[in-house]
Amino acid sequence: MIYDEVGDLRFFVMLAEAQSMTKAARGMGTSPAVVSRRLARLEGRLGSCLVNRSTRRFKLSDTGQILYDRALRIVTDITDLEAEISSAERMPQGSLNIGAPLELGRRLIAPFVEAFNERYPELKIGLALVSEGRHEFGDCLDLIVRLGMPDMPTAIVTHLASTTRILCASPTYLARAAAPATLQDLAVHDCLCLRRSKSMTLVNRWAFGEEENREVVTVQPRLSSTSCEVIHDWALSGQGIAYKLMCDVHDDLKSGKLVHVLPELSGESIDFYALRPHRQGGRANVDVFLRELRAYLRRCGGFSYRA
């Protein structure tokens, strides 16, 4: 039998990062049964159990964790190599104007643009950062990066990555107020919420779990803002519990500046997309930028990746 070793590594990385057969199947465009059978074949080939099935919560076995750690590095290296070879054949030049959401743009896209421009100095790049949903191609943009499925039927849409919302707070806050044991405990905690720009509508319904078993809790915030960055800063300074994108807080969780609250619960899943005008077609500048951006997002952490 011929095995697709690289394909199996990509499959297992996607499964491990989705932390759910259902989510992995959705990302791969297949069914949970197909995912389960492929996992069983991989385990049979390796002669080891990779995922513990005895618990309600998806959990990698010790061997599965080792495979994931090694596979992630291998898959990332292959993706980087493919991007490097492709870009070597078509060196970007001219101009490229990009629109992105404010917080993600500042924390993730801007550092990538800086490094990308160092590799391709002949390319002049403009980065426009505004609140989510306000970009249009009429703004002279070649590419728009955004969260959530866009309502632009004429655009060419590329899925970049997926992330989830989680509860988090600083050690300072959790030392002052005992960490909640259940979602209902949030009622007695200081919560930090977003508000919609202009309408000032409070975004205080926080969702957790898969669609079929979704639980929604309504919180009453002590502090709220129209700025994701302000919410982030308030969480860091110990003002309360925030419902943040994992990709936004990944580094703070890793450094210990923030703590994952109720880590057994998975919040709302959010997809990260890139849009370009249909008239633009396969412009080399955009193609190379998107390939390298996807590889970069994988290295950043806090994202899961769709093949």
Backbone torsions as a table, in degrees:
resi	resn	phi	psi	omega
1	MET	NA	138.0	178.9
2	ILE	-91.8	127.6	-179.3
3	TYR	-104.8	142.8	174.2
4	ASP	-97.7	85.0	-174.0
5	GLU	-60.5	-45.5	-179.4
6	VAL	-65.3	-41.5	177.4
7	GLY	-60.9	-38.7	177.7
8	ASP	-65.6	-37.9	178.7
9	LEU	-65.9	-43.7	177.6
10	ARG	-61.1	-43.7	179.0
11	PHE	-58.4	-47.3	-175.2
12	PHE	-69.4	-35.6	176.7
13	VAL	-62.4	-44.5	179.1
14	MET	-62.5	-42.3	-179.9
15	LEU	-64.6	-45.7	-178.4
16	ALA	-63.4	-38.7	-177.5
17	GLU	-77.1	-29.3	176.8
18	ALA	-72.4	-29.0	180.0
19	GLN	57.2	30.3	-179.9
20	SER	-169.7	133.3	175.4
21	MET	-60.1	-40.9	-178.1
22	THR	-65.2	-47.1	179.7
23	LYS	-65.0	-40.9	179.3
24	ALA	-62.4	-43.4	179.7
25	ALA	-62.3	-40.7	179.1
26	ARG	-63.3	-42.4	179.7
27	GLY	-67.3	-30.2	-179.3
28	MET	-89.5	-5.8	-179.1
29	GLY	71.6	35.1	-179.1
30	THR	-139.4	-165.0	-177.1
31	SER	-105.9	156.5	176.3
32	PRO	-57.8	-32.8	179.4
33	ALA	-64.0	-41.2	178.2
34	VAL	-65.1	-41.8	177.9
35	VAL	-62.0	-43.7	-179.7
36	SER	-62.1	-41.8	179.7
37	ARG	-66.5	-40.1	179.6
38	ARG	-66.7	-38.3	176.7
39	LEU	-62.1	-42.7	179.7
40	ALA	-62.1	-39.7	178.1
41	ARG	-64.6	-41.0	179.6
42	LEU	-64.8	-44.0	178.3
43	GLU	-63.3	-38.2	178.4
44	GLY	-65.3	-39.7	179.8
45	ARG	-67.0	-39.2	-178.1
46	LEU	-85.4	-15.4	-179.1
47	GLY	68.8	33.3	-177.7
48	SER	-152.1	145.8	174.6
49	CYS	-77.2	126.4	-176.2
50	LEU	-103.1	-25.0	-178.8
51	VAL	-131.1	128.1	176.6
52	ASN	-75.4	120.1	-177.1
53	ARG	-101.3	2.4	-175.4
54	SER	-84.6	-11.5	-178.8
55	THR	-110.3	157.6	178.6
56	ARG	-69.0	-29.2	-178.7
57	ARG	-90.3	135.0	177.8
58	PHE	-63.7	127.3	-177.9
59	LYS	-148.3	130.4	176.2
60	LEU	-71.8	145.1	171.2
61	SER	-74.7	173.2	177.4
62	ASP	-58.8	-41.9	177.9
63	THR	-66.6	-39.3	178.5
64	GLY	-62.4	-38.4	178.4
65	GLN	-65.7	-40.5	177.6
66	ILE	-62.5	-45.9	179.7
67	LEU	-61.5	-43.6	-179.8
68	TYR	-61.2	-47.4	-178.3
69	ASP	-59.2	-45.0	-179.3
70	ARG	-72.4	-41.5	-178.3
71	ALA	-64.1	-38.0	-179.9
72	LEU	-60.6	-43.3	179.4
73	ARG	-65.3	-42.0	-178.7
74	ILE	-65.2	-47.6	-178.8
75	VAL	-62.9	-41.2	178.3
76	THR	-63.1	-43.0	178.4
77	ASP	-62.0	-41.3	179.5
78	ILE	-65.0	-43.7	179.0
79	THR	-61.8	-43.4	178.2
80	ASP	-62.8	-41.3	-179.7
81	LEU	-63.4	-44.0	179.2
82	GLU	-61.4	-42.4	179.3
83	ALA	-65.3	-40.1	-179.0
84	GLU	-65.0	-43.3	180.0
85	ILE	-66.8	-43.4	-180.0
86	SER	-63.1	-42.9	-177.5
87	SER	-70.6	-28.2	178.9
88	ALA	-65.3	-27.9	-179.6
89	GLU	-80.4	-25.3	-177.3
90	ARG	-136.3	88.0	-178.3
91	MET	-71.3	121.0	179.6
92	PRO	-63.6	142.7	175.4
93	GLN	-155.9	171.7	-176.6
94	GLY	90.6	-131.1	-177.1
95	SER	-133.1	156.9	177.7
96	LEU	-150.6	116.4	179.8
97	ASN	-109.0	126.3	-171.4
98	ILE	-123.5	137.2	173.4
99	GLY	-111.1	141.8	-178.5
100	ALA	-150.5	157.6	174.5
101	PRO	-62.5	153.5	-171.0
102	LEU	-59.0	-58.3	-174.0
103	GLU	-69.4	-48.3	178.4
104	LEU	-62.9	-35.4	179.0
105	GLY	-63.8	-43.3	-177.9
106	ARG	-73.2	-42.8	-173.5
107	ARG	-81.1	-32.4	-173.3
108	LEU	-118.2	-50.9	-172.7
109	ILE	-71.1	-42.2	-178.1
110	ALA	-60.1	-47.0	176.4
111	PRO	-61.5	-35.7	178.0
112	PHE	-66.8	-43.2	179.5
113	VAL	-59.1	-40.9	179.4
114	GLU	-60.8	-47.9	-179.4
115	ALA	-68.4	-38.6	179.4
116	PHE	-62.1	-42.1	-179.4
117	ASN	-67.7	-30.1	176.0
118	GLU	-66.6	-32.8	178.3
119	ARG	-78.0	-30.2	-177.8
120	TYR	-126.3	73.0	-173.7
121	PRO	-66.8	-15.4	178.9
122	GLU	-78.3	-8.5	-178.3
123	LEU	-97.5	126.6	177.2
124	LYS	-95.6	119.1	-173.0
125	ILE	-114.0	133.7	173.3
126	GLY	-115.9	134.2	-179.0
127	LEU	-120.8	118.8	179.4
128	ALA	-107.6	123.1	-179.0
129	LEU	-115.5	118.4	176.5
130	VAL	-140.8	174.0	178.5
131	SER	-59.3	150.6	-175.7
132	GLU	-56.5	135.8	173.8
133	GLY	89.4	0.5	-175.7
134	ARG	-98.0	-7.7	-178.8
135	HIS	-79.9	143.5	172.6
136	GLU	-138.6	156.6	179.5
137	PHE	-67.4	-19.1	175.5
138	GLY	-66.8	-10.5	177.9
139	ASP	-83.8	17.6	179.6
140	CYS	64.8	37.2	179.8
141	LEU	-101.6	140.9	176.3
142	ASP	-90.8	-22.6	-175.1
143	LEU	-152.6	137.5	177.4
144	ILE	-123.0	125.4	175.3
145	VAL	-104.7	132.5	-176.9
146	ARG	-153.4	164.9	176.9
147	LEU	-96.6	136.7	177.8
148	GLY	87.4	151.0	-179.2
149	MET	-61.4	122.6	-176.4
150	PRO	-76.7	150.9	176.3
151	ASP	-102.1	64.0	179.6
152	MET	-132.6	86.4	-172.5
153	PRO	-61.4	-22.2	-178.0
154	THR	-91.7	-2.2	-175.9
155	ALA	-87.0	153.3	169.5
156	ILE	-89.5	119.9	-172.5
157	VAL	-107.2	130.6	176.2
158	THR	-120.9	126.0	175.7
159	HIS	-78.6	124.8	-177.7
160	LEU	-94.8	-47.6	-175.8
161	ALA	-171.4	173.3	175.8
162	SER	-129.1	152.2	176.1
163	THR	-143.6	172.7	178.8
164	THR	-130.1	158.6	174.6
165	ARG	-89.4	142.6	178.7
166	ILE	-135.1	163.6	172.5
167	LEU	-90.3	136.3	178.8
168	CYS	-150.3	156.2	179.2
169	ALA	-156.2	163.1	179.8
170	SER	-81.4	155.7	174.4
171	PRO	-57.0	-32.4	179.2
172	THR	-61.8	-46.7	179.5
173	TYR	-64.9	-43.6	-177.1
174	LEU	-69.7	-21.4	174.0
175	ALA	-75.2	-26.8	-179.0
176	ARG	-87.3	-34.3	-178.8
177	ALA	-131.2	122.9	-177.3
178	ALA	-55.8	138.8	-178.8
179	ALA	-58.8	139.6	179.4
180	PRO	-65.0	143.4	177.8
181	ALA	-95.0	-23.3	178.8
182	THR	-139.5	167.1	176.9
183	LEU	-62.1	-33.4	-179.3
184	GLN	-64.3	-25.9	179.1
185	ASP	-66.0	-17.6	179.8
186	LEU	-62.0	-20.8	-179.2
187	ALA	-61.6	-25.6	-178.5
188	VAL	-106.6	13.1	179.5
189	HIS	-109.7	158.2	172.6
190	ASP	-78.2	116.4	-179.8
191	CYS	-110.0	151.0	-177.6
192	LEU	-115.8	119.2	-172.6
193	CYS	-122.9	151.8	172.0
194	LEU	-81.0	156.3	168.8
195	ARG	-125.2	147.2	175.8
196	ARG	-70.3	138.7	177.2
197	SER	-62.8	150.5	178.9
198	LYS	70.1	-58.4	-177.3
199	SER	-78.6	-20.2	-176.5
200	MET	59.2	24.0	176.8
201	THR	-64.8	133.3	-177.2
202	LEU	-79.8	128.2	176.8
203	VAL	-98.0	84.2	-171.4
204	ASN	-122.9	14.7	173.9
205	ARG	-102.3	108.6	-175.2
206	TRP	-103.8	124.1	-174.0
207	ALA	-103.6	145.2	-179.9
208	PHE	-141.3	148.4	175.2
209	GLY	91.8	170.7	177.3
210	GLU	-68.0	163.2	-176.3
211	GLU	-56.3	-41.7	-176.2
212	GLU	-72.9	-19.8	179.4
213	ASN	-127.9	37.2	-174.9
214	ARG	-72.7	139.0	175.6
215	GLU	-122.5	130.4	-178.5
216	VAL	-118.2	130.4	178.3
217	VAL	-118.4	137.1	177.6
218	THR	-101.2	123.7	-177.8
219	VAL	-111.3	156.0	176.5
220	GLN	-113.6	106.8	-171.3
221	PRO	-76.7	150.1	170.6
222	ARG	-82.5	-36.8	178.0
223	LEU	-129.7	144.6	177.4
224	SER	-147.2	155.9	-177.3
225	SER	-155.9	157.0	173.5
226	THR	-82.1	-4.6	-176.1
227	SER	-107.2	123.5	174.8
228	CYS	-62.6	-35.2	-178.7
229	GLU	-66.5	-38.6	178.6
230	VAL	-65.1	-43.3	176.7
231	ILE	-58.3	-44.0	178.5
232	HIS	-59.2	-48.1	-179.4
233	ASP	-63.8	-39.4	178.1
234	TRP	-63.9	-39.5	177.8
235	ALA	-62.4	-43.4	-179.9
236	LEU	-63.6	-34.1	-176.9
237	SER	-86.6	4.1	174.2
238	GLY	86.9	25.1	-177.1
239	GLN	-84.5	-14.4	179.3
240	GLY	159.3	-165.1	-178.1
241	ILE	-98.2	132.7	-179.4
242	ALA	-116.6	154.5	177.3
243	TYR	-108.4	91.3	-168.2
244	LYS	-115.0	158.0	173.0
245	LEU	-69.1	135.0	179.1
246	MET	-56.1	-38.4	-178.9
247	CYS	-66.1	-26.0	178.8
248	ASP	-74.6	-34.3	-171.1
249	VAL	-111.2	4.3	-175.9
250	HIS	-53.3	-48.6	-178.0
251	ASP	-66.6	-37.0	179.9
252	ASP	-68.9	-34.8	175.3
253	LEU	-66.6	-41.1	-178.2
254	LYS	-66.4	-36.6	-178.3
255	SER	-83.3	-12.4	-179.2
256	GLY	91.0	2.3	177.9
257	LYS	-68.8	-29.5	175.4
258	LEU	-127.6	156.5	179.6
259	VAL	-121.5	135.8	176.9
260	HIS	-72.8	117.0	-179.4
261	VAL	-94.1	135.3	-176.4
262	LEU	50.0	58.5	-174.3
263	PRO	-64.5	-16.7	179.3
264	GLU	-74.4	-10.7	-179.3
265	LEU	-102.8	135.8	177.9
266	SER	-106.1	127.0	-178.8
267	GLY	-83.5	-164.5	-177.3
268	GLU	-59.5	136.7	177.4
269	SER	-88.2	132.7	-177.4
270	ILE	-125.2	131.5	177.4
271	ASP	-96.4	148.1	-177.1
272	PHE	-113.1	119.7	-173.5
273	TYR	-121.0	156.8	169.5
274	ALA	-120.6	136.7	-179.4
275	LEU	-122.3	141.6	172.2
276	ARG	-137.9	153.5	-178.6
277	PRO	-62.3	141.9	-179.6
278	HIS	-60.4	-33.6	-178.6
279	ARG	-66.2	-19.3	-173.8
280	GLN	-74.5	-31.2	179.9
281	GLY	65.5	-148.3	-176.1
282	GLY	-92.6	62.0	-179.5
283	ARG	-66.2	129.7	-172.9
284	ALA	-58.3	-41.5	-178.3
285	ASN	-57.6	-46.1	-177.9
286	VAL	-70.3	-40.7	-179.7
287	ASP	-58.7	-48.1	-178.9
288	VAL	-66.4	-42.2	179.9
289	PHE	-59.2	-45.1	-177.6
290	LEU	-67.8	-41.2	179.1
291	ARG	-60.7	-44.8	-177.8
292	GLU	-74.2	-30.6	178.0
293	LEU	-65.7	-41.0	179.4
294	ARG	-62.8	-43.3	178.5
295	ALA	-63.7	-38.6	179.7
296	TYR	-65.3	-43.3	-179.7
297	LEU	-61.9	-36.3	177.7
298	ARG	-62.4	-40.9	-179.1
299	ARG	-70.2	-27.2	-177.2
300	CYS	-66.3	-32.0	-175.8
301	GLY	85.2	157.2	-179.7
302	GLY	88.0	-1.8	178.6
303	PHE	-118.2	153.9	164.0
304	SER	-111.0	162.6	-165.7
305	TYR	-129.6	133.9	179.5
306	ARG	-101.0	136.7	-179.0
307	ALA	-65.4	NA	NA
